[in-house]
Amino acid sequence: MHFDAAFFFSALALALVLEALPWVLSPDRTREALRSLLDLPPEKLRIGGAILLALGIVAALLGICLRS
C-alpha cells in the first residue's frame, strides 16, 4: 500500500475547513449546540458517534471506488 501524502493533506485540509465552518458562520449557536451535548447521556453520544463513524467510512469507500 502506497502512502499518498497529497491525498492525506487534502483530506486533512477538508476536515479542518469543515470543523471551522460552524465557528466562523455562527459561533454563538455552535457554543449552544456544544452545551446541549453535555446534557445527553453517554449512550446517546456513543450511538451518534458510531453513526458518524459509519457514514465517514462509507463516504471514504465511495471516494475510493469513484477514484478508481
CHARMM-style PDB file with segment names, atoms N, HN, CA, C and O in Angstrom:
ATOM      1  N   MET     1       0.837  -1.173   0.000  1.00  0.00      PROA
ATOM      2  CA  MET     1       0.000   0.000   0.000  1.00  0.00      PROA
ATOM      3  C   MET     1       0.889   1.245   0.000  1.00  0.00      PROA
ATOM      4  O   MET     1       1.841   1.340   0.774  1.00  0.00      PROA
ATOM      5  N   HSD     2       0.571   2.173  -0.858  1.00  0.00      PROA
ATOM      6  HN  HSD     2      -0.203   2.096  -1.486  1.00  0.00      PROA
ATOM      7  CA  HSD     2       1.369   3.380  -1.023  1.00  0.00      PROA
ATOM      8  C   HSD     2       0.723   4.546  -0.274  1.00  0.00      PROA
ATOM      9  O   HSD     2      -0.482   4.771  -0.397  1.00  0.00      PROA
ATOM     10  N   PHE     3       1.511   5.281   0.493  1.00  0.00      PROA
ATOM     11  HN  PHE     3       2.489   5.099   0.592  1.00  0.00      PROA
ATOM     12  CA  PHE     3       1.015   6.456   1.199  1.00  0.00      PROA
ATOM     13  C   PHE     3       1.014   7.650   0.253  1.00  0.00      PROA
ATOM     14  O   PHE     3       2.061   8.049  -0.256  1.00  0.00      PROA
ATOM     15  N   ASP     4      -0.148   8.206   0.025  1.00  0.00      PROA
ATOM     16  HN  ASP     4      -0.998   7.881   0.439  1.00  0.00      PROA
ATOM     17  CA  ASP     4      -0.296   9.360  -0.855  1.00  0.00      PROA
ATOM     18  C   ASP     4      -0.395  10.624   0.003  1.00  0.00      PROA
ATOM     19  O   ASP     4      -1.465  10.959   0.511  1.00  0.00      PROA
ATOM     20  N   ALA     5       0.723  11.311   0.156  1.00  0.00      PROA
ATOM     21  HN  ALA     5       1.592  11.039  -0.256  1.00  0.00      PROA
ATOM     22  CA  ALA     5       0.769  12.489   1.028  1.00  0.00      PROA
ATOM     23  C   ALA     5      -0.163  13.588   0.541  1.00  0.00      PROA
ATOM     24  O   ALA     5      -0.783  14.268   1.359  1.00  0.00      PROA
ATOM     25  N   ALA     6      -0.275  13.777  -0.756  1.00  0.00      PROA
ATOM     26  HN  ALA     6       0.229  13.225  -1.420  1.00  0.00      PROA
ATOM     27  CA  ALA     6      -1.158  14.816  -1.286  1.00  0.00      PROA
ATOM     28  C   ALA     6      -2.603  14.532  -0.917  1.00  0.00      PROA
ATOM     29  O   ALA     6      -3.339  15.438  -0.528  1.00  0.00      PROA
ATOM     30  N   PHE     7      -3.009  13.276  -1.039  1.00  0.00      PROA
ATOM     31  HN  PHE     7      -2.411  12.539  -1.356  1.00  0.00      PROA
ATOM     32  CA  PHE     7      -4.377  12.897  -0.673  1.00  0.00      PROA
ATOM     33  C   PHE     7      -4.604  13.081   0.820  1.00  0.00      PROA
ATOM     34  O   PHE     7      -5.646  13.586   1.237  1.00  0.00      PROA
ATOM     35  N   PHE     8      -3.620  12.667   1.631  1.00  0.00      PROA
ATOM     36  HN  PHE     8      -2.774  12.256   1.293  1.00  0.00      PROA
ATOM     37  CA  PHE     8      -3.724  12.813   3.081  1.00  0.00      PROA
ATOM     38  C   PHE     8      -3.898  14.270   3.481  1.00  0.00      PROA
ATOM     39  O   PHE     8      -4.779  14.590   4.279  1.00  0.00      PROA
ATOM     40  N   PHE     9      -3.076  15.153   2.942  1.00  0.00      PROA
ATOM     41  HN  PHE     9      -2.360  14.893   2.294  1.00  0.00      PROA
ATOM     42  CA  PHE     9      -3.161  16.558   3.320  1.00  0.00      PROA
ATOM     43  C   PHE     9      -4.419  17.223   2.750  1.00  0.00      PROA
ATOM     44  O   PHE     9      -4.947  18.160   3.349  1.00  0.00      PROA
ATOM     45  N   SER    10      -4.889  16.755   1.623  1.00  0.00      PROA
ATOM     46  HN  SER    10      -4.460  15.994   1.136  1.00  0.00      PROA
ATOM     47  CA  SER    10      -6.159  17.266   1.098  1.00  0.00      PROA
ATOM     48  C   SER    10      -7.308  16.877   2.020  1.00  0.00      PROA
ATOM     49  O   SER    10      -8.180  17.696   2.312  1.00  0.00      PROA
ATOM     50  N   ALA    11      -7.309  15.638   2.475  1.00  0.00      PROA
ATOM     51  HN  ALA    11      -6.601  14.972   2.238  1.00  0.00      PROA
ATOM     52  CA  ALA    11      -8.350  15.176   3.400  1.00  0.00      PROA
ATOM     53  C   ALA    11      -8.259  15.921   4.735  1.00  0.00      PROA
ATOM     54  O   ALA    11      -9.280  16.300   5.309  1.00  0.00      PROA
ATOM     55  N   LEU    12      -7.056  16.124   5.218  1.00  0.00      PROA
ATOM     56  HN  LEU    12      -6.227  15.816   4.752  1.00  0.00      PROA
ATOM     57  CA  LEU    12      -6.863  16.866   6.460  1.00  0.00      PROA
ATOM     58  C   LEU    12      -7.356  18.302   6.317  1.00  0.00      PROA
ATOM     59  O   LEU    12      -8.020  18.825   7.212  1.00  0.00      PROA
ATOM     60  N   ALA    13      -7.035  18.934   5.205  1.00  0.00      PROA
ATOM     61  HN  ALA    13      -6.496  18.509   4.478  1.00  0.00      PROA
ATOM     62  CA  ALA    13      -7.482  20.305   4.961  1.00  0.00      PROA
ATOM     63  C   ALA    13      -9.001  20.377   4.912  1.00  0.00      PROA
ATOM     64  O   ALA    13      -9.593  21.298   5.474  1.00  0.00      PROA
ATOM     65  N   LEU    14      -9.636  19.421   4.249  1.00  0.00      PROA
ATOM     66  HN  LEU    14      -9.154  18.673   3.792  1.00  0.00      PROA
ATOM     67  CA  LEU    14     -11.094  19.407   4.182  1.00  0.00      PROA
ATOM     68  C   LEU    14     -11.693  19.232   5.573  1.00  0.00      PROA
ATOM     69  O   LEU    14     -12.672  19.898   5.911  1.00  0.00      PROA
ATOM     70  N   ALA    15     -11.122  18.351   6.377  1.00  0.00      PROA
ATOM     71  HN  ALA    15     -10.327  17.810   6.102  1.00  0.00      PROA
ATOM     72  CA  ALA    15     -11.608  18.151   7.737  1.00  0.00      PROA
ATOM     73  C   ALA    15     -11.483  19.438   8.560  1.00  0.00      PROA
ATOM     74  O   ALA    15     -12.399  19.784   9.305  1.00  0.00      PROA
ATOM     75  N   LEU    16     -10.375  20.135   8.432  1.00  0.00      PROA
ATOM     76  HN  LEU    16      -9.631  19.854   7.826  1.00  0.00      PROA
ATOM     77  CA  LEU    16     -10.183  21.381   9.178  1.00  0.00      PROA
ATOM     78  C   LEU    16     -11.161  22.455   8.729  1.00  0.00      PROA
ATOM     79  O   LEU    16     -11.693  23.190   9.561  1.00  0.00      PROA
ATOM     80  N   VAL    17     -11.406  22.556   7.430  1.00  0.00      PROA
ATOM     81  HN  VAL    17     -10.973  21.959   6.754  1.00  0.00      PROA
ATOM     82  CA  VAL    17     -12.374  23.533   6.921  1.00  0.00      PROA
ATOM     83  C   VAL    17     -13.762  23.213   7.452  1.00  0.00      PROA
ATOM     84  O   VAL    17     -14.471  24.111   7.907  1.00  0.00      PROA
ATOM     85  N   LEU    18     -14.161  21.945   7.398  1.00  0.00      PROA
ATOM     86  HN  LEU    18     -13.585  21.216   7.028  1.00  0.00      PROA
ATOM     87  CA  LEU    18     -15.492  21.567   7.876  1.00  0.00      PROA
ATOM     88  C   LEU    18     -15.635  21.773   9.384  1.00  0.00      PROA
ATOM     89  O   LEU    18     -16.711  22.134   9.862  1.00  0.00      PROA
ATOM     90  N   GLU    19     -14.572  21.549  10.121  1.00  0.00      PROA
ATOM     91  HN  GLU    19     -13.698  21.256   9.733  1.00  0.00      PROA
ATOM     92  CA  GLU    19     -14.608  21.790  11.569  1.00  0.00      PROA
ATOM     93  C   GLU    19     -14.706  23.282  11.889  1.00  0.00      PROA
ATOM     94  O   GLU    19     -15.326  23.663  12.881  1.00  0.00      PROA
ATOM     95  N   ALA    20     -14.104  24.117  11.062  1.00  0.00      PROA
ATOM     96  HN  ALA    20     -13.600  23.808  10.255  1.00  0.00      PROA
ATOM     97  CA  ALA    20     -14.072  25.557  11.335  1.00  0.00      PROA
ATOM     98  C   ALA    20     -15.348  26.271  10.905  1.00  0.00      PROA
ATOM     99  O   ALA    20     -15.694  27.304  11.478  1.00  0.00      PROA
ATOM    100  N   LEU    21     -16.053  25.744   9.912  1.00  0.00      PROA
ATOM    101  HN  LEU    21     -15.772  24.904   9.446  1.00  0.00      PROA
ATOM    102  CA  LEU    21     -17.222  26.434   9.372  1.00  0.00      PROA
ATOM    103  C   LEU    21     -18.256  26.853  10.422  1.00  0.00      PROA
ATOM    104  O   LEU    21     -18.671  28.011  10.417  1.00  0.00      PROA
ATOM    105  N   PRO    22     -18.687  25.966  11.314  1.00  0.00      PROA
ATOM    106  CA  PRO    22     -19.685  26.403  12.301  1.00  0.00      PROA
ATOM    107  C   PRO    22     -19.194  27.553  13.182  1.00  0.00      PROA
ATOM    108  O   PRO    22     -19.968  28.440  13.542  1.00  0.00      PROA
ATOM    109  N   TRP    23     -17.909  27.530  13.523  1.00  0.00      PROA
ATOM    110  HN  TRP    23     -17.280  26.810  13.230  1.00  0.00      PROA
ATOM    111  CA  TRP    23     -17.369  28.584  14.368  1.00  0.00      PROA
ATOM    112  C   TRP    23     -17.296  29.914  13.639  1.00  0.00      PROA
ATOM    113  O   TRP    23     -17.483  30.966  14.251  1.00  0.00      PROA
ATOM    114  N   VAL    24     -17.030  29.883  12.349  1.00  0.00      PROA
ATOM    115  HN  VAL    24     -16.879  29.029  11.852  1.00  0.00      PROA
ATOM    116  CA  VAL    24     -16.947  31.107  11.558  1.00  0.00      PROA
ATOM    117  C   VAL    24     -18.343  31.658  11.265  1.00  0.00      PROA
ATOM    118  O   VAL    24     -18.578  32.863  11.361  1.00  0.00      PROA
ATOM    119  N   LEU    25     -19.259  30.769  10.908  1.00  0.00      PROA
ATOM    120  HN  LEU    25     -19.069  29.791  10.829  1.00  0.00      PROA
ATOM    121  CA  LEU    25     -20.593  31.204  10.494  1.00  0.00      PROA
ATOM    122  C   LEU    25     -21.475  31.618  11.662  1.00  0.00      PROA
ATOM    123  O   LEU    25     -22.227  32.587  11.552  1.00  0.00      PROA
ATOM    124  N   SER    26     -21.396  30.899  12.780  1.00  0.00      PROA
ATOM    125  HN  SER    26     -20.786  30.112  12.869  1.00  0.00      PROA
ATOM    126  CA  SER    26     -22.268  31.213  13.913  1.00  0.00      PROA
ATOM    127  C   SER    26     -21.665  30.698  15.216  1.00  0.00      PROA
ATOM    128  O   SER    26     -22.061  29.642  15.710  1.00  0.00      PROA
ATOM    129  N   PRO    27     -20.722  31.430  15.767  1.00  0.00      PROA
ATOM    130  CA  PRO    27     -20.052  30.948  16.981  1.00  0.00      PROA
ATOM    131  C   PRO    27     -20.992  30.793  18.181  1.00  0.00      PROA
ATOM    132  O   PRO    27     -20.826  29.872  18.980  1.00  0.00      PROA
ATOM    133  N   ASP    28     -21.978  31.689  18.313  1.00  0.00      PROA
ATOM    134  HN  ASP    28     -22.113  32.437  17.664  1.00  0.00      PROA
ATOM    135  CA  ASP    28     -22.890  31.590  19.456  1.00  0.00      PROA
ATOM    136  C   ASP    28     -23.755  30.338  19.388  1.00  0.00      PROA
ATOM    137  O   ASP    28     -23.941  29.649  20.391  1.00  0.00      PROA
ATOM    138  N   ARG    29     -24.282  30.045  18.203  1.00  0.00      PROA
ATOM    139  HN  ARG    29     -24.131  30.604  17.388  1.00  0.00      PROA
ATOM    140  CA  ARG    29     -25.113  28.840  18.057  1.00  0.00      PROA
ATOM    141  C   ARG    29     -24.279  27.577  18.182  1.00  0.00      PROA
ATOM    142  O   ARG    29     -24.766  26.561  18.678  1.00  0.00      PROA
ATOM    143  N   THR    30     -23.035  27.626  17.742  1.00  0.00      PROA
ATOM    144  HN  THR    30     -22.639  28.452  17.340  1.00  0.00      PROA
ATOM    145  CA  THR    30     -22.151  26.474  17.885  1.00  0.00      PROA
ATOM    146  C   THR    30     -21.881  26.210  19.361  1.00  0.00      PROA
ATOM    147  O   THR    30     -21.886  25.062  19.804  1.00  0.00      PROA
ATOM    148  N   ARG    31     -21.648  27.262  20.108  1.00  0.00      PROA
ATOM    149  HN  ARG    31     -21.644  28.195  19.748  1.00  0.00      PROA
ATOM    150  CA  ARG    31     -21.420  27.125  21.552  1.00  0.00      PROA
ATOM    151  C   ARG    31     -22.651  26.552  22.237  1.00  0.00      PROA
ATOM    152  O   ARG    31     -22.530  25.694  23.112  1.00  0.00      PROA
ATOM    153  N   GLU    32     -23.846  27.019  21.846  1.00  0.00      PROA
ATOM    154  HN  GLU    32     -23.945  27.716  21.135  1.00  0.00      PROA
ATOM    155  CA  GLU    32     -25.094  26.494  22.417  1.00  0.00      PROA
ATOM    156  C   GLU    32     -25.263  25.015  22.091  1.00  0.00      PROA
ATOM    157  O   GLU    32     -25.676  24.227  22.942  1.00  0.00      PROA
ATOM    158  N   ALA    33     -24.944  24.648  20.867  1.00  0.00      PROA
ATOM    159  HN  ALA    33     -24.609  25.288  20.176  1.00  0.00      PROA
ATOM    160  CA  ALA    33     -25.062  23.247  20.459  1.00  0.00      PROA
ATOM    161  C   ALA    33     -24.127  22.365  21.284  1.00  0.00      PROA
ATOM    162  O   ALA    33     -24.507  21.274  21.707  1.00  0.00      PROA
ATOM    163  N   LEU    34     -22.912  22.839  21.510  1.00  0.00      PROA
ATOM    164  HN  LEU    34     -22.603  23.726  21.166  1.00  0.00      PROA
ATOM    165  CA  LEU    34     -21.964  22.061  22.308  1.00  0.00      PROA
ATOM    166  C   LEU    34     -22.435  21.943  23.750  1.00  0.00      PROA
ATOM    167  O   LEU    34     -22.263  20.894  24.371  1.00  0.00      PROA
ATOM    168  N   ARG    35     -23.022  22.998  24.287  1.00  0.00      PROA
ATOM    169  HN  ARG    35     -23.161  23.850  23.782  1.00  0.00      PROA
ATOM    170  CA  ARG    35     -23.553  22.927  25.657  1.00  0.00      PROA
ATOM    171  C   ARG    35     -24.693  21.928  25.745  1.00  0.00      PROA
ATOM    172  O   ARG    35     -24.817  21.217  26.742  1.00  0.00      PROA
ATOM    173  N   SER    36     -25.529  21.865  24.711  1.00  0.00      PROA
ATOM    174  HN  SER    36     -25.428  22.442  23.900  1.00  0.00      PROA
ATOM    175  CA  SER    36     -26.639  20.910  24.732  1.00  0.00      PROA
ATOM    176  C   SER    36     -26.133  19.469  24.677  1.00  0.00      PROA
ATOM    177  O   SER    36     -26.791  18.562  25.186  1.00  0.00      PROA
ATOM    178  N   LEU    37     -24.973  19.257  24.065  1.00  0.00      PROA
ATOM    179  HN  LEU    37     -24.439  19.994  23.651  1.00  0.00      PROA
ATOM    180  CA  LEU    37     -24.396  17.913  24.039  1.00  0.00      PROA
ATOM    181  C   LEU    37     -23.998  17.434  25.431  1.00  0.00      PROA
ATOM    182  O   LEU    37     -24.001  16.233  25.704  1.00  0.00      PROA
ATOM    183  N   LEU    38     -23.654  18.375  26.310  1.00  0.00      PROA
ATOM    184  HN  LEU    38     -23.651  19.350  26.088  1.00  0.00      PROA
ATOM    185  CA  LEU    38     -23.266  17.994  27.672  1.00  0.00      PROA
ATOM    186  C   LEU    38     -24.417  17.357  28.435  1.00  0.00      PROA
ATOM    187  O   LEU    38     -24.190  16.580  29.363  1.00  0.00      PROA
ATOM    188  N   ASP    39     -25.650  17.676  28.055  1.00  0.00      PROA
ATOM    189  HN  ASP    39     -25.835  18.307  27.302  1.00  0.00      PROA
ATOM    190  CA  ASP    39     -26.817  17.141  28.749  1.00  0.00      PROA
ATOM    191  C   ASP    39     -27.208  15.742  28.268  1.00  0.00      PROA
ATOM    192  O   ASP    39     -27.994  15.064  28.930  1.00  0.00      PROA
ATOM    193  N   LEU    40     -26.680  15.310  27.145  1.00  0.00      PROA
ATOM    194  HN  LEU    40     -26.042  15.861  26.608  1.00  0.00      PROA
ATOM    195  CA  LEU    40     -27.027  13.995  26.608  1.00  0.00      PROA
ATOM    196  C   LEU    40     -26.311  12.890  27.379  1.00  0.00      PROA
ATOM    197  O   LEU    40     -25.163  13.052  27.794  1.00  0.00      PROA
ATOM    198  N   PRO    41     -26.998  11.774  27.563  1.00  0.00      PROA
ATOM    199  CA  PRO    41     -26.335  10.642  28.237  1.00  0.00      PROA
ATOM    200  C   PRO    41     -25.244  10.050  27.340  1.00  0.00      PROA
ATOM    201  O   PRO    41     -25.316  10.147  26.115  1.00  0.00      PROA
ATOM    202  N   PRO    42     -24.242   9.439  27.961  1.00  0.00      PROA
ATOM    203  CA  PRO    42     -23.127   8.884  27.193  1.00  0.00      PROA
ATOM    204  C   PRO    42     -23.564   7.898  26.104  1.00  0.00      PROA
ATOM    205  O   PRO    42     -22.950   7.844  25.039  1.00  0.00      PROA
ATOM    206  N   GLU    43     -24.610   7.125  26.363  1.00  0.00      PROA
ATOM    207  HN  GLU    43     -25.109   7.169  27.229  1.00  0.00      PROA
ATOM    208  CA  GLU    43     -25.041   6.130  25.372  1.00  0.00      PROA
ATOM    209  C   GLU    43     -25.521   6.800  24.088  1.00  0.00      PROA
ATOM    210  O   GLU    43     -25.226   6.317  22.995  1.00  0.00      PROA
ATOM    211  N   LYS    44     -26.253   7.900  24.205  1.00  0.00      PROA
ATOM    212  HN  LYS    44     -26.492   8.293  25.094  1.00  0.00      PROA
ATOM    213  CA  LYS    44     -26.708   8.608  23.000  1.00  0.00      PROA
ATOM    214  C   LYS    44     -25.531   9.219  22.256  1.00  0.00      PROA
ATOM    215  O   LYS    44     -25.507   9.211  21.025  1.00  0.00      PROA
ATOM    216  N   LEU    45     -24.570   9.740  22.976  1.00  0.00      PROA
ATOM    217  HN  LEU    45     -24.590   9.747  23.976  1.00  0.00      PROA
ATOM    218  CA  LEU    45     -23.376  10.290  22.333  1.00  0.00      PROA
ATOM    219  C   LEU    45     -22.599   9.182  21.609  1.00  0.00      PROA
ATOM    220  O   LEU    45     -22.083   9.383  20.510  1.00  0.00      PROA
ATOM    221  N   ARG    46     -22.529   8.019  22.247  1.00  0.00      PROA
ATOM    222  HN  ARG    46     -22.948   7.856  23.140  1.00  0.00      PROA
ATOM    223  CA  ARG    46     -21.818   6.889  21.643  1.00  0.00      PROA
ATOM    224  C   ARG    46     -22.518   6.432  20.366  1.00  0.00      PROA
ATOM    225  O   ARG    46     -21.856   6.141  19.370  1.00  0.00      PROA
ATOM    226  N   ILE    47     -23.844   6.366  20.387  1.00  0.00      PROA
ATOM    227  HN  ILE    47     -24.381   6.603  21.196  1.00  0.00      PROA
ATOM    228  CA  ILE    47     -24.610   5.960  19.201  1.00  0.00      PROA
ATOM    229  C   ILE    47     -24.430   6.991  18.088  1.00  0.00      PROA
ATOM    230  O   ILE    47     -24.216   6.629  16.931  1.00  0.00      PROA
ATOM    231  N   GLY    48     -24.515   8.258  18.434  1.00  0.00      PROA
ATOM    232  HN  GLY    48     -24.689   8.552  19.374  1.00  0.00      PROA
ATOM    233  CA  GLY    48     -24.311   9.307  17.435  1.00  0.00      PROA
ATOM    234  C   GLY    48     -22.919   9.255  16.843  1.00  0.00      PROA
ATOM    235  O   GLY    48     -22.745   9.426  15.636  1.00  0.00      PROA
ATOM    236  N   GLY    49     -21.929   9.020  17.684  1.00  0.00      PROA
ATOM    237  HN  GLY    49     -22.070   8.880  18.664  1.00  0.00      PROA
ATOM    238  CA  GLY    49     -20.556   8.905  17.203  1.00  0.00      PROA
ATOM    239  C   GLY    49     -20.377   7.703  16.293  1.00  0.00      PROA
ATOM    240  O   GLY    49     -19.673   7.784  15.286  1.00  0.00      PROA
ATOM    241  N   ALA    50     -21.009   6.589  16.640  1.00  0.00      PROA
ATOM    242  HN  ALA    50     -21.581   6.523  17.458  1.00  0.00      PROA
ATOM    243  CA  ALA    50     -20.915   5.390  15.806  1.00  0.00      PROA
ATOM    244  C   ALA    50     -21.566   5.618  14.445  1.00  0.00      PROA
ATOM    245  O   ALA    50     -21.052   5.159  13.425  1.00  0.00      PROA
ATOM    246  N   ILE    51     -22.696   6.326  14.429  1.00  0.00      PROA
ATOM    247  HN  ILE    51     -23.113   6.698  15.258  1.00  0.00      PROA
ATOM    248  CA  ILE    51     -23.368   6.628  13.162  1.00  0.00      PROA
ATOM    249  C   ILE    51     -22.477   7.517  12.295  1.00  0.00      PROA
ATOM    250  O   ILE    51     -22.323   7.266  11.099  1.00  0.00      PROA
ATOM    251  N   LEU    52     -21.889   8.555  12.896  1.00  0.00      PROA
ATOM    252  HN  LEU    52     -22.013   8.758  13.867  1.00  0.00      PROA
ATOM    253  CA  LEU    52     -20.999   9.429  12.136  1.00  0.00      PROA
ATOM    254  C   LEU    52     -19.769   8.681  11.636  1.00  0.00      PROA
ATOM    255  O   LEU    52     -19.306   8.916  10.520  1.00  0.00      PROA
ATOM    256  N   LEU    53     -19.246   7.792  12.454  1.00  0.00      PROA
ATOM    257  HN  LEU    53     -19.622   7.602  13.361  1.00  0.00      PROA
ATOM    258  CA  LEU    53     -18.098   6.985  12.043  1.00  0.00      PROA
ATOM    259  C   LEU    53     -18.459   6.116  10.843  1.00  0.00      PROA
ATOM    260  O   LEU    53     -17.696   6.033   9.881  1.00  0.00      PROA
ATOM    261  N   ALA    54     -19.622   5.467  10.901  1.00  0.00      PROA
ATOM    262  HN  ALA    54     -20.241   5.534  11.683  1.00  0.00      PROA
ATOM    263  CA  ALA    54     -20.055   4.622   9.788  1.00  0.00      PROA
ATOM    264  C   ALA    54     -20.256   5.447   8.518  1.00  0.00      PROA
ATOM    265  O   ALA    54     -19.864   5.019   7.433  1.00  0.00      PROA
ATOM    266  N   LEU    55     -20.863   6.626   8.650  1.00  0.00      PROA
ATOM    267  HN  LEU    55     -21.181   6.973   9.532  1.00  0.00      PROA
ATOM    268  CA  LEU    55     -21.051   7.485   7.485  1.00  0.00      PROA
ATOM    269  C   LEU    55     -19.712   7.925   6.905  1.00  0.00      PROA
ATOM    270  O   LEU    55     -19.565   8.002   5.685  1.00  0.00      PROA
ATOM    271  N   GLY    56     -18.739   8.212   7.755  1.00  0.00      PROA
ATOM    272  HN  GLY    56     -18.859   8.149   8.746  1.00  0.00      PROA
ATOM    273  CA  GLY    56     -17.412   8.591   7.288  1.00  0.00      PROA
ATOM    274  C   GLY    56     -16.729   7.461   6.534  1.00  0.00      PROA
ATOM    275  O   GLY    56     -16.083   7.688   5.512  1.00  0.00      PROA
ATOM    276  N   ILE    57     -16.874   6.246   7.042  1.00  0.00      PROA
ATOM    277  HN  ILE    57     -17.399   6.061   7.873  1.00  0.00      PROA
ATOM    278  CA  ILE    57     -16.265   5.097   6.365  1.00  0.00      PROA
ATOM    279  C   ILE    57     -16.931   4.869   5.012  1.00  0.00      PROA
ATOM    280  O   ILE    57     -16.255   4.599   4.019  1.00  0.00      PROA
ATOM    281  N   VAL    58     -18.258   4.979   4.975  1.00  0.00      PROA
ATOM    282  HN  VAL    58     -18.808   5.198   5.781  1.00  0.00      PROA
ATOM    283  CA  VAL    58     -18.973   4.811   3.705  1.00  0.00      PROA
ATOM    284  C   VAL    58     -18.541   5.883   2.711  1.00  0.00      PROA
ATOM    285  O   VAL    58     -18.318   5.587   1.537  1.00  0.00      PROA
ATOM    286  N   ALA    59     -18.421   7.132   3.177  1.00  0.00      PROA
ATOM    287  HN  ALA    59     -18.602   7.372   4.131  1.00  0.00      PROA
ATOM    288  CA  ALA    59     -18.003   8.214   2.293  1.00  0.00      PROA
ATOM    289  C   ALA    59     -16.579   7.979   1.773  1.00  0.00      PROA
ATOM    290  O   ALA    59     -16.299   8.222   0.599  1.00  0.00      PROA
ATOM    291  N   ALA    60     -15.688   7.510   2.640  1.00  0.00      PROA
ATOM    292  HN  ALA    60     -15.915   7.312   3.594  1.00  0.00      PROA
ATOM    293  CA  ALA    60     -14.318   7.220   2.224  1.00  0.00      PROA
ATOM    294  C   ALA    60     -14.285   6.088   1.202  1.00  0.00      PROA
ATOM    295  O   ALA    60     -13.566   6.168   0.206  1.00  0.00      PROA
ATOM    296  N   LEU    61     -15.052   5.046   1.444  1.00  0.00      PROA
ATOM    297  HN  LEU    61     -15.636   4.981   2.254  1.00  0.00      PROA
ATOM    298  CA  LEU    61     -15.105   3.934   0.491  1.00  0.00      PROA
ATOM    299  C   LEU    61     -15.691   4.375  -0.843  1.00  0.00      PROA
ATOM    300  O   LEU    61     -15.227   3.950  -1.902  1.00  0.00      PROA
ATOM    301  N   LEU    62     -16.697   5.216  -0.791  1.00  0.00      PROA
ATOM    302  HN  LEU    62     -17.073   5.561   0.069  1.00  0.00      PROA
ATOM    303  CA  LEU    62     -17.283   5.749  -2.023  1.00  0.00      PROA
ATOM    304  C   LEU    62     -16.243   6.560  -2.792  1.00  0.00      PROA
ATOM    305  O   LEU    62     -16.138   6.456  -4.014  1.00  0.00      PROA
ATOM    306  N   GLY    63     -15.484   7.361  -2.069  1.00  0.00      PROA
ATOM    307  HN  GLY    63     -15.569   7.446  -1.076  1.00  0.00      PROA
ATOM    308  CA  GLY    63     -14.426   8.133  -2.716  1.00  0.00      PROA
ATOM    309  C   GLY    63     -13.381   7.249  -3.346  1.00  0.00      PROA
ATOM    310  O   GLY    63     -12.895   7.543  -4.438  1.00  0.00      PROA
ATOM    311  N   ILE    64     -13.025   6.168  -2.676  1.00  0.00      PROA
ATOM    312  HN  ILE    64     -13.420   5.929  -1.789  1.00  0.00      PROA
ATOM    313  CA  ILE    64     -12.038   5.245  -3.218  1.00  0.00      PROA
ATOM    314  C   ILE    64     -12.589   4.564  -4.470  1.00  0.00      PROA
ATOM    315  O   ILE    64     -11.878   4.418  -5.464  1.00  0.00      PROA
ATOM    316  N   CYS    65     -13.852   4.151  -4.420  1.00  0.00      PROA
ATOM    317  HN  CYS    65     -14.430   4.270  -3.612  1.00  0.00      PROA
ATOM    318  CA  CYS    65     -14.456   3.493  -5.588  1.00  0.00      PROA
ATOM    319  C   CYS    65     -14.570   4.443  -6.773  1.00  0.00      PROA
ATOM    320  O   CYS    65     -14.346   4.035  -7.913  1.00  0.00      PROA
ATOM    321  N   LEU    66     -14.909   5.680  -6.525  1.00  0.00      PROA
ATOM    322  HN  LEU    66     -15.091   6.011  -5.599  1.00  0.00      PROA
ATOM    323  CA  LEU    66     -15.060   6.640  -7.608  1.00  0.00      PROA
ATOM    324  C   LEU    66     -13.717   7.065  -8.179  1.00  0.00      PROA
ATOM    325  O   LEU    66     -13.632   7.477  -9.335  1.00  0.00      PROA
ATOM    326  N   ARG    67     -12.673   6.966  -7.375  1.00  0.00      PROA
ATOM    327  HN  ARG    67     -12.742   6.631  -6.435  1.00  0.00      PROA
ATOM    328  CA  ARG    67     -11.331   7.356  -7.810  1.00  0.00      PROA
ATOM    329  C   ARG    67     -10.732   6.333  -8.778  1.00  0.00      PROA
ATOM    330  O   ARG    67      -9.955   6.684  -9.666  1.00  0.00      PROA
ATOM    331  N   SER    68     -11.098   5.087  -8.595  1.00  0.00      PROA
ATOM    332  HN  SER    68     -11.729   4.802  -7.873  1.00  0.00      PROA
ATOM    333  CA  SER    68     -10.529   4.013  -9.416  1.00  0.00      PROA
ATOM    334  C   SER    68     -11.085   3.977 -10.810  1.00  0.00      PROA
ATOM    335  OT1 SER    68     -10.695   3.125 -11.608  1.00  0.00      PROA
TER     336      SER     68
END
